[in-house]
Structures are given as structure tokens and as C-alpha cells.
Amino acid sequence: MKPLALIILCLCFSAVTQAQTAISGSDQPGKSNLVKLNITAPILKNYALQYERIINKRFSVALSGRIMPASTIPLKRFIRDEVIRDDNELVTDILNQVQFSNFAITPELRIYLGPKGYGRGFYVAPYYRFAKYKMHEATLSYEADQTYEVRVSGDLTGHTGGILLGSQWHLSKNISLDLWIAGPGIGAPRGRS
């Protein structure tokens, strides 16, 4: 499988586990609380967890958290070989030395549009995301007429709002699949170096 296809597949699918009780007073069996772990996120050096509370057949609320501990760029070999395609020493130093970290918190309201509902089927989810990205300080060297050293670092904070389109299936009593189809958003980043 081509690396780009693998990346797209990982970004689209997240397998989840769910827990707790059936929705009381509903005519449809289901779970009232879902705890989801994105098992594909570690490929991109991320760890993501989501809690979803089913309110009724059509509505639920969810809160997601994501963290990436300080590490080098995910998929750096692919980036160097397939995207940059350059043996530049400075580019190699940047890919090998510069470390990044980030975290994000995302509340959302899910509206299930399909006939099943109760956390199953196609949904539309307005969301807000607060995210903070950090490039940890690194010293890079390059040569022109002489050797130069450049120290790089920076922070970026973002507030984003958007609409997530997705679909969720309960595969068994304790395993579900939540497919995030698209999640366009608009936001206002603010950074410093």
C-alpha cells in the first residue's frame, strides 16, 4: 500500500470501544456513554480519546482530547523521500532535530440523521477546537561562506470552528467504528517565535 493511501486511511478511520448502560426510557437499545480510543493516531505520534454522551435518538454531545508528546516530525522518511526529494543537509537536520508537540480539546454536538439514531448512522457535528502547537528549540547549522548556526522555536495557538461529517456503526457490544468523512473548519491562529 502506498504511504499516502495509508495516511488517508488512518485519518479517516478510528476504531473505538464503548462502555456503560443502555439508554433508559428509549425504544431503541444502545449505549448512553461511549468512550473512544483512536487506535490509528499513534501512527502520526498522536494519542486521542473521545467521550460521547447520547442524549436522545437524534442528539449527543462529545468531548475529544488529543496530545502529541515532543517528538520529531511524523512520517519524516516519507516526507524526505517522497515530498521534498532533496538531499539538502539543512532539510535533513530540520527533519532529524526539530521536535514538535501539540494538544487539542474539541467539544462537539452530534446530530444523527439516519433512521437508527442513538449514536448510530450518519451524523453532522458542529464543533469548536482549541489547539496549541509547539516547536521546541533547536540549533541548526548551515554553511555558506562560513558556518552559521540558527536557533529555531515557536508556538502556535488556534481557535477553530467547523462542521464534522461522519458515520458511526456498532460492530459488537463493545466495539464501534466512527468514520470521520470530512471536518472543514475556519479559525484564527496566533503564533510567536
N, C-alpha and C positions, 0 to 999 in steps of 0.2 A: 504494500500500500504506500502510495506517495506520502511524504511527510505533510504536505499541505492538506491533503484529504484527511489525514489523521487529526490534524489540528482542528479542522472544521467539524469533524465528528465529535471530538472532545468538547468543543464549545457548545455543541447543540444538545448533547445527551448528558443527563446526570441521573444516575440510579440513586434511589432513595430508600430509606427504611422508615417505617412509621410505627407509632405506638399509641396506646391507650384505648378508650372505650368507644362504643357506638354512640351516635347522636341520639340523645333522649328526645322522645316525642316526635320523631321523624318517621315518615312512612318508608324511608329508604335506609337500609343498613349502610354503615360507613364508619369512618373514624372521625372523631371530633378534633383530635390533635395529631399532627403529623410532624415528625422530626426527620429532616432530610440531610443526608450527608452526600456531598458531591464527590463521587469516587474518581472522577476523571480530572479534577482540579490539580492534584499533585503533579500531573504531567507538566503543568505550567508553573510548578513550585508554589501553588496556592492551596489553602485549606479553607473550605467553605461549608457552612452549616446554615440550615433554614428551619424555622419553626412556623407552621401554618395552623391556624385555628379556624375550623369550619364553623361558620355562624348559622347558616341555613342552606337550603338547596342551591341557591344562586351565589351566595357571598361567603368569602373567607378573608381573613387578614393574615399577612405573613411578615416575618422579620428575618432578614438574612444578615449574616456576618461573614466576611472573608478576610483572610490575613495571608500575607506572604512574608516570611521571615527574611532577613537580609541575605541575599544571595546574588550570584551573577545572573545575567540575562537568561531567561528560559530559552531553550532551543538554540543556544548560541552557535552550535556547529552548523545547524541548518541555515541560520541567518548568514553566517560567514560563507558557507559553500554555495548556497542557492540564491540568496538575495543580494549580498554585496559582491561576491565573486572577485575578491581582491585580496592579494597577499600583503597589503599595506601593514607595516609594523604597528603604526598608531591604532588602526582599526582593531588589530589583534589584541593590543594592550587594553583597549577600551572594553572589548568583549570579555577578556580574561580577568581584569582587575576591578572594574567599576561594579559596585554592588548596589542593588535596589531592594527596597521593601515597600509594602503598602498594606493598607487595610481599608475596608469599606463596610458601611452599615446601610441596609436598604429595607425600609418598610414599604409594603405594597398592599393594595386592596384587590383581591381577585374576584372577578365576575365570571362565573361559569355559565356558558351559553348553551351547552348541549342538553339533551333530554335527561341524562343521568344525574348530573349535578353532584352535590355533596363531595366536592373535591375530585371529581372525575370528569374527563372530557375537555373540550376546548375552552380556554379562558382568555380574557382580556384583563390586564392588571396595570392600572396607573401606579407609578412608583416614584419615590424620591431616593436619591443616593448621595450619601456623604462619603467622600473618599479622600485619603491622604497618601501621597506617594513621596518617597524619599530616595534620593541618590546619595549614598554615603560618600564621604570624602575619599578621593583617590588622587595620587600623583602620577601623572603620565609624562613620559619623556619622548621627545622627538628631535630629530637633527635636521638642521638646515645648513647654515654656515657654521653653526656651533650647536651644542646640545642645550635644549630648552626643557624646563620642567613646568608643567601646568597642573595646578590643583583644581579639581572639579568637585562640586557638590551642589545640592539643591533640593528644594521641597516644592511640592505642588499639592494644593488643596482644591477639591472640586465639589460643587453642589450641582446635581443633575436631576432633572425630572423627565419622565417619559412614560411610554406605554409598552408593556411586555405582552407579547402574544405567545401562547403556549398551549400544551395539552398534557393532561396527566392521566395515567392508567394505573389501576391497582392490579399488579401481576399476581399477587398472592396475599395471604393475610397480613404479612409483614413487609412486603416489598412492593414499591411502586416505581414507575418511570415518569419523570417530569421532563418533557421536551420543551425547551425554550426555543421557539421558532425565530423570533426577532424581538428586539428590545430597543427601538430607536429612542434617543433622548436628546435633550438640549440642556446645556449647563454653562456655568461660569467658573472657570478655573482661575486660581490665583497662585502665583509662584514666587519663589525667591531663590537666589543662588548664593 
